[in-house]
């Protein structure tokens, strides 16, 4: 059985516009839909409850807002408890059809030690995600076009991510340290290091309204959380996974990366408010503290390592 897990942050409007469009009657795969609602406020929670009740979705209510990754973990756990042996994690601002969900479930059954994504496009049809590469030398991730076969390195997007429940549990799901952004890069890295693969099915398509959860609808500017956690979590990933020379390289390129992240929201936003810059500075500082902590652990472990 397939568990379709969607995380909401008071996102009833997005759920009605996107998740409710899935023609569940056309799905050949037995399935359950699990919506995990991170608490925004009482009114938003009530709206999500009504939406879930209307469509027959299983609802997991979080007491606060622990972030996207922990909410996905909670949804995956509920899906597993309901008997699901495959998962599709889907953003509330993403749309897939029944045929794509069936194909993802079939792919997971064939390759249970894989993280699988369809090709993801914007609402105007332009590519949004076609495959990911972690460029350690440049200190960033890149979108690439993979050849549609399983890869033993790289990453896949959490906007629409399928895997077996057993592999998800083996990997430990998303790392809750990330809160928001980069958790899919981290999971993919741990997947390939554990002997699994990442796989973008170029013949399957999901549509992602990339602005749906990042800022005001129709606006280019992003939310303060976007700037903070993108800059923070890049360095968090380095602290958790990279060797000291690579971590130092990522630290040195942190200012340029932060500038690039802020400019994704355009220059005009900077005329209205300093919040994008302040959020990026805050995230960078938090990330640098995590890198410094990793360096201290390296130094503490060095004598024992030499003695052995």
N, C-alpha and C positions, 0 to 999 in steps of 0.2 A: 504494500500500500504506500502511496505517495503522500508525504506531508508537505503542503504548501504553506510556508511560514512568511508572514508579512509583519514588519514592525511599524507601528503607528506612534506618532507623537501628537495625539489629538488630531489625527489625520482622517476624520470621517469623510470629508469632502473628496480627498484623494482616493480613499477606498471605494467610494461610490462611483467615482469617475473611471477607475482603473481595475481594481480587483473584481468589482461586480460585473465587469464586462466579460470576464472569462466565462465561456459557455461550458459550464460544468457538466451539462447533459451530454455534451459531445466528447468528454474525456473518457477514453477507454480504460484508463488506469484507475482502479479503486483509489480513493483519495480522501483526505481531510484537509480543511483549511483552518490554519491556526493564526489568529491575529494577536499580536502582543502589543499592548498599549502602554507606552511610557507616559506617566502622568504629566499633563500640561496644566489642567485646572479641572474643577468639578464639572463645568458645563461641557468642556470638550470630552471628558470621560463619559458623560451621559450620552453624548451624540454617538460616540464609538460603540457604546453598549447597544444603542438602538439599531445601529447599522449592522452589527454582528448578529443580533437577534433576527433582524429582517432577512438576512441571507443565510442563516444557519451556520455561521462560522463559530468555531471554538475560540473563546476569548480568554487571554491571559492578562490580568490586570496587574501592572507593576505598581508598587507603593510609591515610588518616586520616579526619577529619570536616571537610571544607571547607565544609559548610553545605548548605542545601536548594537554593538557586539554582545553585551550581556543579555539584551532583549532577544537577539537571535538565538543565543544559547538557551534561554528559557523556552522559546518557541520550539526549538529542536527537541528539548527534553519532553515537552508536552506531546509533540508528535510521536516521539518514540514510545511514550506511555500509552498512546492510542493505538499502537501496533504498526506504525509506519516504519518501513525498512529503507525508504529513500526519502530525500529531502530536496525541495527547491526553495531557496531563500530568495524572496522577491521584494524589491523596494516598493513602497506604496505609490511612487510616481512612475512605475514601470508597467508595461502591458505585454502579456504574451497570450497566444491563443492556445486552444486545447491541443492542437496537433503538436505544437512545440513542447508543451508540458509532457505529452505522451512520449515524444522522441527523447527528451531529457531523461525520463524515467527508464526508458529502454537502454539508453547509453550507460546510465549508472548501473543497471543490472549486468551489462557486459563488462564494465570496467569499474568495479566497486572501490578500487583504491585510487580514484581520480576525483579531481574537482573539475566540473564541467560547466561551461557557460555558452550561451548562444552568442552570435554576433549581435551587438547592441547598437541601435541607431537612434538619432534624435528624432523629434517629431516631424522634422522636415526631410527626413531620410538620410541626412549626412551621418557618416560613421561616428560613433561615440566611443565604442570599445571593440577592437578586433583581435586583441591579444596583448599581453603585457610582458615587458622585459624589465628586469631590475639592473640598471646600469650603475654598478658599484663604483666604477672609475669616475663617472660624472656626478655621482651622488643624487640620483633621481630615478624615477620610473619613466618608462616610455611606452607609448602605444605602438604596437607593431601589428602586422598582418601575418598570422601564423598560417600554416598550410592545412589546417583542419584535422591534424592528427595529434594524438597525445604527445606532450612535451615533457621532458624531465627537468626543465627549469622554466622560470618565468612566473607569471601570476595571472589570475582571472578575477574579474570584477565581482564584488558582492552585490551588485545591483540585480543580478539574476544568476544564482549559483546553485548547482545541483551536485549532490554527492550521496553516497550511501550513509545510512544512519550509523552503521558500524564504523566506517572510516571517520566520520565526524567525531564520534565518541573516542576513537583511538587517538585522533589529533588533539582532542580536548576542546574542540570548537574554537570560537574566536577568543583571543586573549582580551580579558576585560580591561587591561591597562590602557587600551587605545581609546575607549569611550566612543569615538567617532572618527572615521577615516583611517586608512592604512591597515585596518584589521584584516582586509582581504589579501593585501600584500604579505602580511605576516603569516596568515594561515597558508597561503600558497607556498611560501618559502619553507615552512615546516613540513608541508605535504611532500614536496620534492625531496627534501632532506631525509624524510622517513621512507623513501623508496616509492612514493606515489607519483602521479603525473597530473599535469594541468592540461585542459583540453578545451579549445574554443571551436564549437561546431559552426563553421562559417555558413553552412546551409540552413541554419536556424536563426530566427530573428526575434529580438525583443525590442520594444520601443521605450525609450527612457526620456521623460521630460526632466532634463537635468536641473532645471530651475525649480522644480516642484517642492523640494525640501531644503533648498539652500538659501533662499532669500524671498523677496517679494515676487509674486508671479509677474512675468514679463519684464522684470528688471535684470540688468546685467550684474549689479552688485550682489555680493554674497553676504551671508550672515557672519557676525563676529565669530561664531563657533567654527565656521569654515576656515577662516584665516588662522585662528588659534590652533585648532587641532591638526590641520595640515602641516603647519610648521613644527609643532611639537612632536607629532607622531613620526615624522621623517627621522628625527634624531632619536626618538625612542626605539625605532626599528634598528638604527645603527647601534645603539647601546646594547640591544638584546642579541644581535646576530653577527655583527661585523668584527673583524680583527682590529686591533688598535690602530694600525696605519690607515685603514679604511675609515675608521671612526674619525680620525683627525682630519682626513680629507673632507668628510661630510660636515664637520664643524666649520672648517674654513670656508666652505661654500654655502653655509647657512644664510648669510646676509643676502646673497644673490638669489637664493631659493625663496626666501621670504618676500623679496621684492617682486619676484615673478608671480607668487601666489596672490599677493595684494592686487597686482595689475590684472589678474583674471577678472576682477570686478570693475575694471575700467578706471580711467583717471578722474572722471568727473565726480565720482564718489568722494574723492579726497578733498574736493572743494567744499563739500557739505559737512564732513565730519572726520576727525582723526581716528575714529574707532577702528577702521581696518588696519591701520599701521600699528596702533596700540595693541590690537588683538594678535597681530603677527609677532610683535616684539614679545608679548607675554608668552605666546606659544614657543617661540625660539628659546627664551630664557628657561622655561620649564624643561624643554628638551635637552638643553645644555646641562642642566642639573642631572638629568638621567645619564648622560654620557659621562659626566664627572664621577657619578656613582659607579659606573661600570669600570672606569679607570682605577678607582680605589680598590675595587674587588680584584682587579688584575694584579695590582701591587701586593695586596694581602696574600694572594694565592701563589705569587712568584717564588718565595722561599721554599714552600712545600713542593712545588713543581721541580725546582732545581735539585732538591734533596732526593727526589725519587729518580 
